[in-house]
């Protein structure tokens, strides 16, 4: 799902590492945990030279912030997309119930995922989403782990600049102003015409924001 972003940034001379979290893509068979996710991000950062910006979308955005608040390899900046609602309470319980229902489907959600991608994304973006396999099976464990995450508390401890990037139609932007206030150096960017998958709905606009953040922090790695 990051193919187009990788192409744009590599063409601009930036070195990029697109990371598969546990339970996703090339790590589809690995069990998900917060500790395992933090280890994956530490390994990715160690593979890149110099200062770096970490970019995460949705679950990846929450985990990038969770990692940044704890790592011994602090980022120079974080771009956290589509993750401006505290993962708590009834909303999280509802998503966990939906994940459980999808997990019980005969194909574990494959048809549903393909259909949703086809209806909501461009053909190119839909292909990118499905190319690595849609990790419906990890939704339950990941959402259960998110119950332990206090993103607002994490934001208070992160000393790097944080750009919150949300699609204008994203349902995960309900607390975006509160998130910006909680961050030591927070900035909100809303992308017109985009939904939750902002990097796929508006790939060029998303890449411009990431590139601008990289330039402002004098970064060479994303």
C-alpha positions in Angstrom: 0.0 0.0 0.0 3.0 2.3 0.3 4.3 1.6 -3.3 3.3 5.0 -4.7 4.8 6.8 -1.8 8.1 4.9 -2.0 8.3 5.7 -5.8 7.7 9.5 -5.2 10.3 9.8 -2.4 12.9 7.7 -4.0 12.6 9.9 -7.2 13.2 12.9 -4.9 16.4 11.3 -3.6 15.2 10.1 -0.3 15.9 6.6 1.1 12.7 4.9 2.2 11.9 1.7 4.2 8.3 0.5 3.9 7.7 -1.5 7.0 5.4 -4.6 7.4 4.2 -4.8 11.0 3.8 -8.2 12.7 0.7 -9.9 11.2 0.9 -7.8 8.0 2.4 -8.5 4.5 5.7 -10.4 4.6 5.1 -10.8 8.4 1.5 -12.1 8.0 2.4 -15.3 10.0 3.9 -13.5 12.9 1.8 -12.9 16.0 1.0 -9.3 16.8 2.0 -7.5 19.9 3.0 -3.9 20.9 6.5 -5.0 21.8 6.9 -6.9 18.5 5.7 -3.8 16.6 8.1 -1.5 18.4 11.0 -4.0 17.6 10.1 -3.9 13.9 10.2 -0.1 13.9 13.5 0.0 15.7 15.0 -2.4 13.2 13.7 -0.3 10.3 15.2 2.9 11.7 18.5 1.2 12.4 18.7 0.3 8.7 18.5 4.0 7.6 21.3 6.5 7.8 21.1 9.7 9.8 18.0 11.4 11.1 14.6 10.1 9.9 10.9 10.8 9.8 8.5 8.0 10.7 5.2 7.9 8.8 2.3 5.8 9.9 -1.3 5.5 8.8 -4.3 4.4 11.0 -3.0 1.5 13.2 0.5 2.3 11.9 0.0 6.0 13.0 -0.9 5.0 16.5 2.0 2.6 16.7 4.5 5.1 15.3 3.5 7.5 18.1 3.5 4.6 20.7 7.0 3.7 19.5 8.3 7.3 19.4 7.4 7.8 23.0 9.6 4.8 24.1 12.4 4.2 21.6 16.1 4.7 22.2 16.3 5.8 18.5 14.0 8.9 18.6 12.8 10.2 15.2 13.5 13.7 14.0 9.8 14.0 13.1 6.6 11.9 12.9 3.8 12.1 10.4 0.8 10.4 12.0 -2.1 10.0 9.6 -5.7 8.9 10.2 -5.2 8.3 13.9 -6.7 11.2 15.8 -9.3 9.4 18.0 -8.2 8.0 21.3 -8.4 4.2 21.1 -10.7 3.6 24.0 -14.2 2.9 25.2 -17.3 2.0 23.2 -15.7 2.9 19.8 -12.9 0.4 20.3 -15.3 -2.2 21.6 -17.4 -1.8 18.5 -14.4 -2.2 16.2 -13.4 -5.3 18.1 -16.8 -6.8 17.6 -16.7 -6.1 13.9 -13.2 -7.6 13.7 -14.5 -10.8 15.4 -17.4 -11.1 13.0 -15.1 -10.7 10.0 -12.7 -13.3 11.4 -15.6 -15.8 11.5 -16.4 -15.4 7.8 -15.4 -18.5 5.6 -12.8 -16.5 3.7 -11.8 -14.4 6.8 -12.8 -11.2 5.0 -11.0 -11.6 1.7 -14.1 -10.9 -0.5 -15.1 -8.0 1.8 -11.7 -6.4 1.6 -11.5 -6.7 -2.1 -14.9 -5.3 -2.6 -14.3 -2.3 -0.2 -11.1 -1.5 -2.0 -12.7 -1.7 -5.4 -15.6 0.6 -4.4 -13.7 3.2 -2.4 -10.3 3.5 -4.2 -8.9 4.1 -7.6 -8.0 0.9 -9.5 -4.3 1.5 -9.0 -4.7 2.1 -5.3 -7.0 -0.9 -4.9 -4.3 -3.1 -6.5 -1.7 -1.8 -4.1 -3.9 -2.5 -1.1 -4.5 -6.1 -2.0 -1.0 -6.8 -3.4 0.4 -7.8 -0.1 -2.7 -9.5 1.2 -5.3 -7.8 3.4 -4.5 -8.8 7.0 -8.0 -9.2 8.4 -6.8 -11.9 10.8 -4.6 -9.5 12.7 -7.5 -7.1 13.4 -8.6 -8.8 16.6 -5.2 -9.1 18.3 -4.2 -5.6 17.1 -7.4 -4.0 18.5 -7.0 -5.9 21.7 -3.4 -4.5 22.1 -4.6 -1.0 21.3 -6.7 -1.1 24.5 -3.4 -0.7 26.3 -2.4 2.4 24.4 -2.9 5.9 25.7 -2.0 8.0 22.6 -2.6 11.3 24.3 -0.2 10.4 27.1 2.3 9.2 24.4 2.0 12.6 22.7 3.0 14.5 25.8 6.4 12.7 25.9 7.4 13.0 22.3 9.9 15.8 21.7 10.0 15.6 17.9 7.6 17.6 15.7 4.4 15.7 14.9 2.3 16.4 11.8 -1.2 15.0 12.0 -2.5 14.3 8.5 -6.2 13.5 8.1 -8.5 13.1 5.1 -11.4 15.6 5.2 -13.8 12.7 5.3 -11.9 10.5 7.8 -14.0 9.2 10.7 -10.8 8.9 12.8 -10.3 12.7 13.1 -12.9 13.3 15.8 -10.3 14.4 18.4 -7.7 16.0 16.1 -7.6 19.4 17.9 -7.1 17.6 21.2 -4.3 15.6 19.8 -2.5 18.7 18.4 -2.8 20.4 21.8 -1.4 17.3 23.6 1.7 17.2 21.3 4.7 19.3 22.3 5.2 20.4 18.6 2.0 19.4 16.8 0.6 20.6 13.5 -2.7 19.6 11.8 -3.0 19.0 8.0 -6.4 18.2 6.5 -6.4 16.8 2.9 -9.5 17.8 0.9 -11.3 15.0 -0.9 -9.6 12.2 1.1 -11.1 9.6 3.4 -9.4 7.4 6.0 -6.9 6.0 3.6 -5.5 9.4 2.9 -2.2 8.2 1.4 -4.1 6.2 -1.2 -7.0 8.6 -1.8 -4.6 11.5 -2.5 -1.1 10.1 -2.9 0.5 13.1 -4.5 -0.9 15.5 -1.7 0.2 13.0 1.0 3.7 12.7 -0.5 4.0 16.5 -0.7 3.3 16.8 3.0 5.8 14.1 3.8 8.4 15.7 1.6 7.8 19.1 3.2 8.2 17.7 6.7 11.4 16.0 5.6 12.8 19.2 4.1 11.9 21.3 7.1 13.7 18.8 9.4 16.6 18.4 6.9 16.0 14.7 6.6 17.3 12.2 4.0 15.4 9.1 5.1 11.7 8.4 5.4 
